[in-house]
Amino acid sequence: MDNAAQDSTACPLCALERTPADAAGLAWSSQHELDGSITWICPTCTRAQLWRIESLLTVASPTAPVAPLPMRPAA
Ligand SMILES: [Zn+2]
């Protein structure tokens, strides 16, 4: 069984890889997804998104990370 790639270990916002050293520290913040998985947000993005975290808003989703709004054609 190879479950090494099962966890999402890169920041969904900037794709920074979460290393074992990062895992040992407390700089990364966890976000619990509806499906029970955990998304890890890197320290930089954690600071940038702190207001969202404190507001209990979703910071990012591993499947659809902060999709940009589509351009609406001018009427
Ligand atoms: Zn990040």
N, CA, C, O and the ligand as a Tripos MOL2 file, in Angstrom:
@<TRIPOS>MOLECULE
protein
  301   299    76     0     0
PROTEIN
NO_CHARGES

@<TRIPOS>ATOM
      1 N           0.8520   -1.1910    0.0000 N.3       1 MET1
      2 CA          0.0000    0.0000    0.0000 C.3       1 MET1
      3 C           0.8820    1.2330    0.0000 C.2       1 MET1
      4 O           1.8300    1.3370    0.7790 O.2       1 MET1
      5 N           0.5630    2.1510   -0.8700 N.am      2 ASP2
      6 CA          1.3250    3.3860   -0.9240 C.3       2 ASP2
      7 C           0.3690    4.5480   -0.6840 C.2       2 ASP2
      8 O          -0.3290    4.9940   -1.5950 O.2       2 ASP2
      9 N           0.3480    5.0210    0.5330 N.am      3 ASN3
     10 CA         -0.5360    6.1250    0.8780 C.3       3 ASN3
     11 C           0.2160    7.4390    1.0130 C.2       3 ASN3
     12 O          -0.3140    8.4190    1.5360 O.2       3 ASN3
     13 N           1.4460    7.4510    0.5420 N.am      4 ALA4
     14 CA          2.2890    8.6330    0.7510 C.3       4 ALA4
     15 C           1.6980    9.8690    0.1030 C.2       4 ALA4
     16 O           1.8610   10.9830    0.6000 O.2       4 ALA4
     17 N           1.0100    9.6660   -1.0090 N.am      5 ALA5
     18 CA          0.5020   10.8310   -1.7300 C.3       5 ALA5
     19 C          -0.9570   11.1180   -1.4020 C.2       5 ALA5
     20 O          -1.5900   11.9580   -2.0420 O.2       5 ALA5
     21 N          -1.4850   10.4200   -0.4090 N.am      6 GLN6
     22 CA         -2.9060   10.5810   -0.1110 C.3       6 GLN6
     23 C          -3.1980   11.9330    0.5270 C.2       6 GLN6
     24 O          -4.1880   12.5810    0.1890 O.2       6 GLN6
     25 N          -2.3420   12.3550    1.4430 N.am      7 ASP7
     26 CA         -2.5600   13.6400    2.0930 C.3       7 ASP7
     27 C          -2.1660   14.7760    1.1600 C.2       7 ASP7
     28 O          -1.2030   14.6790    0.4000 O.2       7 ASP7
     29 N          -2.9180   15.8240    1.2370 N.am      8 SER8
     30 CA         -2.5500   17.0190    0.4790 C.3       8 SER8
     31 C          -1.5280   17.7830    1.3140 C.2       8 SER8
     32 O          -1.8580   18.3840    2.3370 O.2       8 SER8
     33 N          -0.2780   17.7450    0.8550 N.am      9 THR9
     34 CA          0.7860   18.2980    1.6850 C.3       9 THR9
     35 C           1.3570   19.5830    1.1190 C.2       9 THR9
     36 O           2.3340   20.1140    1.6480 O.2       9 THR9
     37 N           0.7700   20.0800    0.0700 N.am     10 ALA10
     38 CA          1.2280   21.3600   -0.4660 C.3      10 ALA10
     39 C           0.1670   22.4190   -0.2080 C.2      10 ALA10
     40 O          -1.0310   22.1370   -0.2230 O.2      10 ALA10
     41 N           0.6270   23.6360    0.0260 N.am     11 CYS11
     42 CA         -0.3100   24.7280    0.2440 C.3      11 CYS11
     43 C          -1.1630   24.9270   -1.0040 C.2      11 CYS11
     44 O          -0.6200   25.0980   -2.0950 O.2      11 CYS11
     45 N          -2.4900   24.9060   -0.8660 N.am     12 PRO12
     46 CA         -3.3610   25.0410   -2.0430 C.3      12 PRO12
     47 C          -3.3410   26.4490   -2.6290 C.2      12 PRO12
     48 O          -3.7960   26.6710   -3.7510 O.2      12 PRO12
     49 N          -2.8170   27.3820   -1.8690 N.am     13 LEU13
     50 CA         -2.8310   28.7650   -2.3420 C.3      13 LEU13
     51 C          -1.5670   29.1230   -3.1150 C.2      13 LEU13
     52 O          -1.6300   29.8730   -4.0890 O.2      13 LEU13
     53 N          -0.4140   28.5900   -2.6890 N.am     14 CYS14
     54 CA          0.8210   28.9580   -3.3780 C.3      14 CYS14
     55 C           1.6290   27.7280   -3.7780 C.2      14 CYS14
     56 O           2.7270   27.8600   -4.3180 O.2      14 CYS14
     57 N           1.0930   26.5230   -3.5180 N.am     15 ALA15
     58 CA          1.7150   25.2700   -3.9400 C.3      15 ALA15
     59 C           3.0340   24.9850   -3.2360 C.2      15 ALA15
     60 O           3.8000   24.1290   -3.6800 O.2      15 ALA15
     61 N           3.3080   25.6920   -2.1430 N.am     16 LEU16
     62 CA          4.5040   25.4100   -1.3630 C.3      16 LEU16
     63 C           4.3900   24.0300   -0.7240 C.2      16 LEU16
     64 O           3.3790   23.7110   -0.0980 O.2      16 LEU16
     65 N           5.4320   23.2140   -0.8840 N.am     17 GLU17
     66 CA          5.4000   21.8660   -0.3170 C.3      17 GLU17
     67 C           5.5610   21.9220    1.1980 C.2      17 GLU17
     68 O           6.3540   22.7030    1.7250 O.2      17 GLU17
     69 N           4.7940   21.0770    1.8890 N.am     18 ARG18
     70 CA          4.8970   21.0120    3.3440 C.3      18 ARG18
     71 C           5.8730   19.9000    3.6830 C.2      18 ARG18
     72 O           5.5860   18.7250    3.4530 O.2      18 ARG18
     73 N           7.0210   20.2630    4.2270 N.am     19 THR19
     74 CA          8.0750   19.3140    4.5210 C.3      19 THR19
     75 C           7.8610   18.6890    5.9040 C.2      19 THR19
     76 O           7.0890   19.2120    6.7070 O.2      19 THR19
     77 N           8.5430   17.5710    6.1820 N.am     20 PRO20
     78 CA          8.4590   16.9720    7.5290 C.3      20 PRO20
     79 C           8.8400   17.9660    8.6140 C.2      20 PRO20
     80 O           8.2880   17.9240    9.7140 O.2      20 PRO20
     81 N           9.7810   18.8620    8.3180 N.am     21 ALA21
     82 CA         10.1640   19.8730    9.3130 C.3      21 ALA21
     83 C           8.9970   20.8190    9.5840 C.2      21 ALA21
     84 O           8.7740   21.2460   10.7170 O.2      21 ALA21
     85 N           8.2650   21.1330    8.5290 N.am     22 ASP22
     86 CA          7.0870   21.9830    8.7060 C.3      22 ASP22
     87 C           6.0310   21.2560    9.5300 C.2      22 ASP22
     88 O           5.3570   21.8530   10.3690 O.2      22 ASP22
     89 N           5.9000   19.9500    9.2720 N.am     23 ALA23
     90 CA          4.9030   19.1570    9.9820 C.3      23 ALA23
     91 C           5.1970   19.0990   11.4750 C.2      23 ALA23
     92 O           4.2900   18.9900   12.2990 O.2      23 ALA23
     93 N           6.4950   19.1740   11.8090 N.am     24 ALA24
     94 CA          6.8880   19.1250   13.2130 C.3      24 ALA24
     95 C           6.6430   20.4540   13.9050 C.2      24 ALA24
     96 O           6.5130   20.5160   15.1280 O.2      24 ALA24
     97 N           6.5830   21.5080   13.1180 N.am     25 GLY25
     98 CA          6.3570   22.8290   13.6910 C.3      25 GLY25
     99 C           4.8780   23.1670   13.7610 C.2      25 GLY25
    100 O           4.0240   22.3300   13.4690 O.2      25 GLY25
    101 N           4.5870   24.3770   14.1410 N.am     26 LEU26
    102 CA          3.1970   24.7920   14.2890 C.3      26 LEU26
    103 C           2.8730   25.9600   13.3770 C.2      26 LEU26
    104 O           1.8440   26.6150   13.5360 O.2      26 LEU26
    105 N           3.7550   26.2190   12.4180 N.am     27 ALA27
    106 CA          3.5820   27.4100   11.5860 C.3      27 ALA27
    107 C           2.4480   27.2300   10.5790 C.2      27 ALA27
    108 O           1.7560   28.1850   10.2250 O.2      27 ALA27
    109 N           2.2730   26.0040   10.1300 N.am     28 TRP28
    110 CA          1.2100   25.7530    9.1620 C.3      28 TRP28
    111 C          -0.1170   25.6210    9.8880 C.2      28 TRP28
    112 O          -0.1630   25.1140   11.0090 O.2      28 TRP28
    113 N          -1.1900   26.0670    9.2660 N.am     29 SER29
    114 CA         -2.5030   25.9260    9.8720 C.3      29 SER29
    115 C          -3.3100   24.8930    9.1070 C.2      29 SER29
    116 O          -3.1790   24.7620    7.8900 O.2      29 SER29
    117 N          -4.1380   24.1660    9.8260 N.am     30 SER30
    118 CA         -4.9360   23.1200    9.2020 C.3      30 SER30
    119 C          -6.3530   23.6080    8.9630 C.2      30 SER30
    120 O          -6.9070   24.3860    9.7400 O.2      30 SER30
    121 N          -6.9110   23.1400    7.8910 N.am     31 GLN31
    122 CA         -8.3010   23.4300    7.5820 C.3      31 GLN31
    123 C          -9.0040   22.1190    7.3450 C.2      31 GLN31
    124 O          -8.6190   21.3510    6.4630 O.2      31 GLN31
    125 N         -10.0340   21.8570    8.1260 N.am     32 HIS32
    126 CA        -10.7520   20.5950    8.0080 C.3      32 HIS32
    127 C         -11.8380   20.7050    6.9450 C.2      32 HIS32
    128 O         -12.7370   21.5420    7.0230 O.2      32 HIS32
    129 N         -11.7230   19.8370    5.9560 N.am     33 GLU33
    130 CA        -12.6800   19.8700    4.8540 C.3      33 GLU33
    131 C         -13.9230   19.0750    5.2110 C.2      33 GLU33
    132 O         -13.9220   18.2890    6.1590 O.2      33 GLU33
    133 N         -14.9770   19.2880    4.4460 N.am     34 LEU34
    134 CA        -16.2530   18.6120    4.6960 C.3      34 LEU34
    135 C         -16.1290   17.1100    4.5500 C.2      34 LEU34
    136 O         -16.8630   16.3620    5.1960 O.2      34 LEU34
    137 N         -15.2000   16.6540    3.7010 N.am     35 ASP35
    138 CA        -15.0560   15.2150    3.4810 C.3      35 ASP35
    139 C         -14.1350   14.5680    4.5060 C.2      35 ASP35
    140 O         -13.8260   13.3810    4.4020 O.2      35 ASP35
    141 N         -13.6960   15.3380    5.4920 N.am     36 GLY36
    142 CA        -12.8810   14.7770    6.5520 C.3      36 GLY36
    143 C         -11.3850   14.9120    6.3340 C.2      36 GLY36
    144 O         -10.5950   14.6230    7.2330 O.2      36 GLY36
    145 N         -10.9980   15.3450    5.1600 N.am     37 SER37
    146 CA         -9.5830   15.5360    4.8990 C.3      37 SER37
    147 C          -9.1120   16.8560    5.5100 C.2      37 SER37
    148 O          -9.9160   17.6940    5.9170 O.2      37 SER37
    149 N          -7.8090   17.0170    5.5620 N.am     38 ILE38
    150 CA         -7.2410   18.2310    6.1280 C.3      38 ILE38
    151 C          -6.3890   18.9360    5.0890 C.2      38 ILE38
    152 O          -5.5090   18.3290    4.4780 O.2      38 ILE38
    153 N          -6.6450   20.1870    4.8960 N.am     39 THR39
    154 CA         -5.8380   21.0020    3.9970 C.3      39 THR39
    155 C          -4.8950   21.8370    4.8520 C.2      39 THR39
    156 O          -5.3050   22.4450    5.8410 O.2      39 THR39
    157 N          -3.6140   21.8550    4.4530 N.am     40 TRP40
    158 CA         -2.6340   22.6240    5.2240 C.3      40 TRP40
    159 C          -2.2960   23.9090    4.4950 C.2      40 TRP40
    160 O          -1.9970   23.9070    3.3010 O.2      40 TRP40
    161 N          -2.3480   25.0050    5.2360 N.am     41 ILE41
    162 CA         -2.0720   26.3140    4.6700 C.3      41 ILE41
    163 C          -0.7090   26.7820    5.1910 C.2      41 ILE41
    164 O          -0.4550   26.7540    6.3950 O.2      41 ILE41
    165 N           0.1570   27.2090    4.2790 N.am     42 CYS42
    166 CA          1.5090   27.5880    4.6730 C.3      42 CYS42
    167 C           1.4810   28.8680    5.5240 C.2      42 CYS42
    168 O           0.4960   29.6050    5.5210 O.2      42 CYS42
    169 N           2.5810   29.1170    6.2530 N.am     43 PRO43
    170 CA          2.6160   30.2850    7.1600 C.3      43 PRO43
    171 C           2.3270   31.5940    6.4400 C.2      43 PRO43
    172 O           1.6110   32.4450    6.9680 O.2      43 PRO43
    173 N           2.8660   31.7640    5.2580 N.am     44 THR44
    174 CA          2.6610   33.0210    4.5320 C.3      44 THR44
    175 C           1.1930   33.2260    4.2110 C.2      44 THR44
    176 O           0.6320   34.2970    4.4430 O.2      44 THR44
    177 N           0.5770   32.1740    3.6700 N.am     45 CYS45
    178 CA         -0.8320   32.2780    3.3080 C.3      45 CYS45
    179 C          -1.7110   32.3300    4.5540 C.2      45 CYS45
    180 O          -2.7730   32.9530    4.5450 O.2      45 CYS45
    181 N          -1.2640   31.6710    5.6290 N.am     46 THR46
    182 CA         -2.0160   31.7290    6.8730 C.3      46 THR46
    183 C          -2.1320   33.1680    7.3500 C.2      46 THR46
    184 O          -3.2020   33.6240    7.7550 O.2      46 THR46
    185 N          -0.9890   33.8830    7.2920 N.am     47 ARG47
    186 CA         -1.0250   35.2900    7.7160 C.3      47 ARG47
    187 C          -1.9090   36.1060    6.7910 C.2      47 ARG47
    188 O          -2.6560   36.9790    7.2320 O.2      47 ARG47
    189 N          -1.8100   35.8080    5.4900 N.am     48 ALA48
    190 CA         -2.5810   36.5740    4.5050 C.3      48 ALA48
    191 C          -4.0790   36.3150    4.6490 C.2      48 ALA48
    192 O          -4.9070   37.1880    4.3890 O.2      48 ALA48
    193 N          -4.4040   35.0820    5.0740 N.am     49 GLN49
    194 CA         -5.8200   34.6950    5.1280 C.3      49 GLN49
    195 C          -6.3450   34.6340    6.5570 C.2      49 GLN49
    196 O          -7.4110   34.0720    6.8110 O.2      49 GLN49
    197 N          -5.5930   35.2130    7.4870 N.am     50 LEU50
    198 CA         -5.9430   35.0750    8.9060 C.3      50 LEU50
    199 C          -7.3530   35.5700    9.2050 C.2      50 LEU50
    200 O          -8.0690   34.9850   10.0180 O.2      50 LEU50
    201 N          -7.7400   36.6470    8.5410 N.am     51 TRP51
    202 CA         -9.0820   37.1820    8.7990 C.3      51 TRP51
    203 C         -10.1490   36.1840    8.3950 C.2      51 TRP51
    204 O         -11.2080   36.1050    9.0170 O.2      51 TRP51
    205 N          -9.8570   35.4090    7.3280 N.am     52 ARG52
    206 CA        -10.8440   34.4060    6.9040 C.3      52 ARG52
    207 C         -10.8950   33.2620    7.9160 C.2      52 ARG52
    208 O         -11.9680   32.7690    8.2610 O.2      52 ARG52
    209 N          -9.7110   32.8490    8.3840 N.am     53 ILE53
    210 CA         -9.6440   31.7540    9.3470 C.3      53 ILE53
    211 C         -10.3930   32.1410   10.6190 C.2      53 ILE53
    212 O         -11.1670   31.3580   11.1700 O.2      53 ILE53
    213 N         -10.1400   33.3740   11.0710 N.am     54 GLU54
    214 CA        -10.7950   33.8200   12.3120 C.3      54 GLU54
    215 C         -12.2890   33.9920   12.1280 C.2      54 GLU54
    216 O         -13.0480   33.9460   13.0950 O.2      54 GLU54
    217 N         -12.7140   34.1900   10.8900 N.am     55 SER55
    218 CA        -14.1350   34.3130   10.5940 C.3      55 SER55
    219 C         -14.7620   32.9640   10.2730 C.2      55 SER55
    220 O         -15.9410   32.8850    9.9300 O.2      55 SER55
    221 N         -13.9470   31.8770   10.3900 N.am     56 LEU56
    222 CA        -14.3970   30.5100   10.1230 C.3      56 LEU56
    223 C         -14.8430   30.3510    8.6730 C.2      56 LEU56
    224 O         -15.7060   29.5300    8.3630 O.2      56 LEU56
    225 N         -14.2460   31.1420    7.7980 N.am     57 LEU57
    226 CA        -14.5280   30.9910    6.3790 C.3      57 LEU57
    227 C         -13.5460   30.0030    5.7800 C.2      57 LEU57
    228 O         -12.4620   29.7860    6.3220 O.2      57 LEU57
    229 N         -13.9290   29.4030    4.6570 N.am     58 THR58
    230 CA        -13.0250   28.5040    3.9580 C.3      58 THR58
    231 C         -11.9120   29.3140    3.3220 C.2      58 THR58
    232 O         -12.1640   30.2760    2.5970 O.2      58 THR58
    233 N         -10.6840   28.9170    3.6000 N.am     59 VAL59
    234 CA         -9.5430   29.6250    3.0220 C.3      59 VAL59
    235 C          -9.2960   29.1590    1.6010 C.2      59 VAL59
    236 O          -9.1310   29.9600    0.6810 O.2      59 VAL59
    237 N          -9.2760   27.8450    1.4450 N.am     60 ALA60
    238 CA         -9.0410   27.2760    0.1190 C.3      60 ALA60
    239 C          -9.5030   25.8420    0.1390 C.2      60 ALA60
    240 O          -9.5880   25.2140    1.1940 O.2      60 ALA60
    241 N          -9.7960   25.3380   -1.0210 N.am     61 SER61
    242 CA        -10.1800   23.9470   -1.1660 C.3      61 SER61
    243 C          -9.1570   23.2460   -2.0410 C.2      61 SER61
    244 O          -8.7070   23.8180   -3.0330 O.2      61 SER61
    245 N          -8.7850   22.0410   -1.7020 N.am     62 PRO62
    246 CA         -7.7940   21.3300   -2.5140 C.3      62 PRO62
    247 C          -8.3030   21.0390   -3.9130 C.2      62 PRO62
    248 O          -7.5110   20.8380   -4.8340 O.2      62 PRO62
    249 N          -9.5920   21.0140   -4.0760 N.am     63 THR63
    250 CA        -10.1370   20.6930   -5.3940 C.3      63 THR63
    251 C         -10.4190   21.9380   -6.2170 C.2      63 THR63
    252 O         -10.3370   21.9110   -7.4450 O.2      63 THR63
    253 N         -10.7520   23.0240   -5.5410 N.am     64 ALA64
    254 CA        -11.0550   24.2550   -6.2720 C.3      64 ALA64
    255 C         -10.5250   25.4500   -5.4940 C.2      64 ALA64
    256 O         -11.2950   26.1750   -4.8650 O.2      64 ALA64
    257 N          -9.2220   25.6550   -5.5350 N.am     65 PRO65
    258 CA         -8.6190   26.7120   -4.7310 C.3      65 PRO65
    259 C          -8.9200   28.1060   -5.2570 C.2      65 PRO65
    260 O          -8.3830   28.5330   -6.2790 O.2      65 PRO65
    261 N          -9.7730   28.7930   -4.5500 N.am     66 VAL66
    262 CA        -10.0420   30.2070   -4.7840 C.3      66 VAL66
    263 C         -10.1080   30.5410   -6.2770 C.2      66 VAL66
    264 O          -9.2780   31.2740   -6.8150 O.2      66 VAL66
    265 N         -11.1220   29.9770   -6.9140 N.am     67 ALA67
    266 CA        -11.2540   30.2000   -8.3530 C.3      67 ALA67
    267 C         -11.5130   31.6690   -8.6360 C.2      67 ALA67
    268 O         -12.3310   32.3020   -7.9680 O.2      67 ALA67
    269 N         -10.8280   32.1990   -9.6080 N.am     68 PRO68
    270 CA        -11.0680   33.6040   -9.9750 C.3      68 PRO68
    271 C         -12.4560   33.7650  -10.5650 C.2      68 PRO68
    272 O         -12.9630   32.8530  -11.2190 O.2      68 PRO68
    273 N         -13.0650   34.8950  -10.3460 N.am     69 LEU69
    274 CA        -14.3820   35.1230  -10.9000 C.3      69 LEU69
    275 C         -14.2710   35.2550  -12.4130 C.2      69 LEU69
    276 O         -13.3880   35.9390  -12.9290 O.2      69 LEU69
    277 N         -15.1780   34.5910  -13.1110 N.am     70 PRO70
    278 CA        -15.1480   34.7030  -14.5900 C.3      70 PRO70
    279 C         -15.4940   36.1240  -15.0210 C.2      70 PRO70
    280 O         -16.3140   36.8000  -14.4020 O.2      70 PRO70
    281 N         -14.8610   36.5440  -16.0730 N.am     71 MET71
    282 CA        -15.1550   37.8600  -16.6010 C.3      71 MET71
    283 C         -16.5540   37.8690  -17.1850 C.2      71 MET71
    284 O         -16.9120   36.9990  -17.9790 O.2      71 MET71
    285 N         -17.3350   38.8470  -16.7940 N.am     72 ARG72
    286 CA        -18.6750   38.9410  -17.3720 C.3      72 ARG72
    287 C         -18.6110   39.8680  -18.5830 C.2      72 ARG72
    288 O         -18.1070   40.9880  -18.4970 O.2      72 ARG72
    289 N         -19.1130   39.4000  -19.6720 N.am     73 PRO73
    290 CA        -19.0980   40.2740  -20.8690 C.3      73 PRO73
    291 C         -19.9550   41.5210  -20.6430 C.2      73 PRO73
    292 O         -21.0490   41.4360  -20.0840 O.2      73 PRO73
    293 N         -19.4730   42.6290  -21.0610 N.am     74 ALA74
    294 CA        -20.2250   43.8620  -20.9100 C.3      74 ALA74
    295 C         -21.5330   43.7770  -21.7000 C.2      74 ALA74
    296 O         -21.5570   43.3540  -22.8550 O.2      74 ALA74
    297 N         -22.6030   44.1850  -21.0520 N.am     75 ALA75
    298 CA        -23.9010   44.0860  -21.7220 C.3      75 ALA75
    299 C         -23.9910   45.0530  -22.9150 C.2      75 ALA75
    300 O         -25.0170   45.1020  -23.5940 O.2      75 ALA75
    301 ZN          0.8250   29.2080    0.8170 Zn       76 ZN76
@<TRIPOS>BOND
     1     1     2 1
     2     2     3 1
     3     3     4 2
     4     3     5 am
     5     5     6 1
     6     6     7 1
     7     7     8 2
     8     7     9 am
     9     9    10 1
    10    10    11 1
    11    11    12 2
    12    11    13 am
    13    13    14 1
    14    14    15 1
    15    15    16 2
    16    15    17 am
    17    17    18 1
    18    18    19 1
    19    19    20 2
    20    19    21 am
    21    21    22 1
    22    22    23 1
    23    23    24 2
    24    23    25 am
    25    25    26 1
    26    26    27 1
    27    27    28 2
    28    27    29 am
    29    29    30 1
    30    30    31 1
    31    31    32 2
    32    31    33 am
    33    33    34 1
    34    34    35 1
    35    35    36 2
    36    35    37 am
    37    37    38 1
    38    38    39 1
    39    39    40 2
    40    39    41 am
    41    41    42 1
    42    42    43 1
    43    43    44 2
    44    43    45 am
    45    45    46 1
    46    46    47 1
    47    47    48 2
    48    47    49 am
    49    49    50 1
    50    50    51 1
    51    51    52 2
    52    51    53 am
    53    53    54 1
    54    54    55 1
    55    55    56 2
    56    55    57 am
    57    57    58 1
    58    58    59 1
    59    59    60 2
    60    59    61 am
    61    61    62 1
    62    62    63 1
    63    63    64 2
    64    63    65 am
    65    65    66 1
    66    66    67 1
    67    67    68 2
    68    67    69 am
    69    69    70 1
    70    70    71 1
    71    71    72 2
    72    71    73 am
    73    73    74 1
    74    74    75 1
    75    75    76 2
    76    75    77 am
    77    77    78 1
    78    78    79 1
    79    79    80 2
    80    79    81 am
    81    81    82 1
    82    82    83 1
    83    83    84 2
    84    83    85 am
    85    85    86 1
    86    86    87 1
    87    87    88 2
    88    87    89 am
    89    89    90 1
    90    90    91 1
    91    91    92 2
    92    91    93 am
    93    93    94 1
    94    94    95 1
    95    95    96 2
    96    95    97 am
    97    97    98 1
    98    98    99 1
    99    99   100 2
   100    99   101 am
   101   101   102 1
   102   102   103 1
   103   103   104 2
   104   103   105 am
   105   105   106 1
   106   106   107 1
   107   107   108 2
   108   107   109 am
   109   109   110 1
   110   110   111 1
   111   111   112 2
   112   111   113 am
   113   113   114 1
   114   114   115 1
   115   115   116 2
   116   115   117 am
   117   117   118 1
   118   118   119 1
   119   119   120 2
   120   119   121 am
   121   121   122 1
   122   122   123 1
   123   123   124 2
   124   123   125 am
   125   125   126 1
   126   126   127 1
   127   127   128 2
   128   127   129 am
   129   129   130 1
   130   130   131 1
   131   131   132 2
   132   131   133 am
   133   133   134 1
   134   134   135 1
   135   135   136 2
   136   135   137 am
   137   137   138 1
   138   138   139 1
   139   139   140 2
   140   139   141 am
   141   141   142 1
   142   142   143 1
   143   143   144 2
   144   143   145 am
   145   145   146 1
   146   146   147 1
   147   147   148 2
   148   147   149 am
   149   149   150 1
   150   150   151 1
   151   151   152 2
   152   151   153 am
   153   153   154 1
   154   154   155 1
   155   155   156 2
   156   155   157 am
   157   157   158 1
   158   158   159 1
   159   159   160 2
   160   159   161 am
   161   161   162 1
   162   162   163 1
   163   163   164 2
   164   163   165 am
   165   165   166 1
   166   166   167 1
   167   167   168 2
   168   167   169 am
   169   169   170 1
   170   170   171 1
   171   171   172 2
   172   171   173 am
   173   173   174 1
   174   174   175 1
   175   175   176 2
   176   175   177 am
   177   177   178 1
   178   178   179 1
   179   179   180 2
   180   179   181 am
   181   181   182 1
   182   182   183 1
   183   183   184 2
   184   183   185 am
   185   185   186 1
   186   186   187 1
   187   187   188 2
   188   187   189 am
   189   189   190 1
   190   190   191 1
   191   191   192 2
   192   191   193 am
   193   193   194 1
   194   194   195 1
   195   195   196 2
   196   195   197 am
   197   197   198 1
   198   198   199 1
   199   199   200 2
   200   199   201 am
   201   201   202 1
   202   202   203 1
   203   203   204 2
   204   203   205 am
   205   205   206 1
   206   206   207 1
   207   207   208 2
   208   207   209 am
   209   209   210 1
   210   210   211 1
   211   211   212 2
   212   211   213 am
   213   213   214 1
   214   214   215 1
   215   215   216 2
   216   215   217 am
   217   217   218 1
   218   218   219 1
   219   219   220 2
   220   219   221 am
   221   221   222 1
   222   222   223 1
   223   223   224 2
   224   223   225 am
   225   225   226 1
   226   226   227 1
   227   227   228 2
   228   227   229 am
   229   229   230 1
   230   230   231 1
   231   231   232 2
   232   231   233 am
   233   233   234 1
   234   234   235 1
   235   235   236 2
   236   235   237 am
   237   237   238 1
   238   238   239 1
   239   239   240 2
   240   239   241 am
   241   241   242 1
   242   242   243 1
   243   243   244 2
   244   243   245 am
   245   245   246 1
   246   246   247 1
   247   247   248 2
   248   247   249 am
   249   249   250 1
   250   250   251 1
   251   251   252 2
   252   251   253 am
   253   253   254 1
   254   254   255 1
   255   255   256 2
   256   255   257 am
   257   257   258 1
   258   258   259 1
   259   259   260 2
   260   259   261 am
   261   261   262 1
   262   262   263 1
   263   263   264 2
   264   263   265 am
   265   265   266 1
   266   266   267 1
   267   267   268 2
   268   267   269 am
   269   269   270 1
   270   270   271 1
   271   271   272 2
   272   271   273 am
   273   273   274 1
   274   274   275 1
   275   275   276 2
   276   275   277 am
   277   277   278 1
   278   278   279 1
   279   279   280 2
   280   279   281 am
   281   281   282 1
   282   282   283 1
   283   283   284 2
   284   283   285 am
   285   285   286 1
   286   286   287 1
   287   287   288 2
   288   287   289 am
   289   289   290 1
   290   290   291 1
   291   291   292 2
   292   291   293 am
   293   293   294 1
   294   294   295 1
   295   295   296 2
   296   295   297 am
   297   297   298 1
   298   298   299 1
   299   299   300 2
@<TRIPOS>SUBSTRUCTURE
     1 MET1         2 RESIDUE 1 A MET
     2 ASP2         6 RESIDUE 1 A ASP
     3 ASN3        10 RESIDUE 1 A ASN
     4 ALA4        14 RESIDUE 1 A ALA
     5 ALA5        18 RESIDUE 1 A ALA
     6 GLN6        22 RESIDUE 1 A GLN
     7 ASP7        26 RESIDUE 1 A ASP
     8 SER8        30 RESIDUE 1 A SER
     9 THR9        34 RESIDUE 1 A THR
    10 ALA10       38 RESIDUE 1 A ALA
    11 CYS11       42 RESIDUE 1 A CYS
    12 PRO12       46 RESIDUE 1 A PRO
    13 LEU13       50 RESIDUE 1 A LEU
    14 CYS14       54 RESIDUE 1 A CYS
    15 ALA15       58 RESIDUE 1 A ALA
    16 LEU16       62 RESIDUE 1 A LEU
    17 GLU17       66 RESIDUE 1 A GLU
    18 ARG18       70 RESIDUE 1 A ARG
    19 THR19       74 RESIDUE 1 A THR
    20 PRO20       78 RESIDUE 1 A PRO
    21 ALA21       82 RESIDUE 1 A ALA
    22 ASP22       86 RESIDUE 1 A ASP
    23 ALA23       90 RESIDUE 1 A ALA
    24 ALA24       94 RESIDUE 1 A ALA
    25 GLY25       98 RESIDUE 1 A GLY
    26 LEU26      102 RESIDUE 1 A LEU
    27 ALA27      106 RESIDUE 1 A ALA
    28 TRP28      110 RESIDUE 1 A TRP
    29 SER29      114 RESIDUE 1 A SER
    30 SER30      118 RESIDUE 1 A SER
    31 GLN31      122 RESIDUE 1 A GLN
    32 HIS32      126 RESIDUE 1 A HIS
    33 GLU33      130 RESIDUE 1 A GLU
    34 LEU34      134 RESIDUE 1 A LEU
    35 ASP35      138 RESIDUE 1 A ASP
    36 GLY36      142 RESIDUE 1 A GLY
    37 SER37      146 RESIDUE 1 A SER
    38 ILE38      150 RESIDUE 1 A ILE
    39 THR39      154 RESIDUE 1 A THR
    40 TRP40      158 RESIDUE 1 A TRP
    41 ILE41      162 RESIDUE 1 A ILE
    42 CYS42      166 RESIDUE 1 A CYS
    43 PRO43      170 RESIDUE 1 A PRO
    44 THR44      174 RESIDUE 1 A THR
    45 CYS45      178 RESIDUE 1 A CYS
    46 THR46      182 RESIDUE 1 A THR
    47 ARG47      186 RESIDUE 1 A ARG
    48 ALA48      190 RESIDUE 1 A ALA
    49 GLN49      194 RESIDUE 1 A GLN
    50 LEU50      198 RESIDUE 1 A LEU
    51 TRP51      202 RESIDUE 1 A TRP
    52 ARG52      206 RESIDUE 1 A ARG
    53 ILE53      210 RESIDUE 1 A ILE
    54 GLU54      214 RESIDUE 1 A GLU
    55 SER55      218 RESIDUE 1 A SER
    56 LEU56      222 RESIDUE 1 A LEU
    57 LEU57      226 RESIDUE 1 A LEU
    58 THR58      230 RESIDUE 1 A THR
    59 VAL59      234 RESIDUE 1 A VAL
    60 ALA60      238 RESIDUE 1 A ALA
    61 SER61      242 RESIDUE 1 A SER
    62 PRO62      246 RESIDUE 1 A PRO
    63 THR63      250 RESIDUE 1 A THR
    64 ALA64      254 RESIDUE 1 A ALA
    65 PRO65      258 RESIDUE 1 A PRO
    66 VAL66      262 RESIDUE 1 A VAL
    67 ALA67      266 RESIDUE 1 A ALA
    68 PRO68      270 RESIDUE 1 A PRO
    69 LEU69      274 RESIDUE 1 A LEU
    70 PRO70      278 RESIDUE 1 A PRO
    71 MET71      282 RESIDUE 1 A MET
    72 ARG72      286 RESIDUE 1 A ARG
    73 PRO73      290 RESIDUE 1 A PRO
    74 ALA74      294 RESIDUE 1 A ALA
    75 ALA75      298 RESIDUE 1 A ALA
    76 ZN76       301 GROUP 0 **** ****
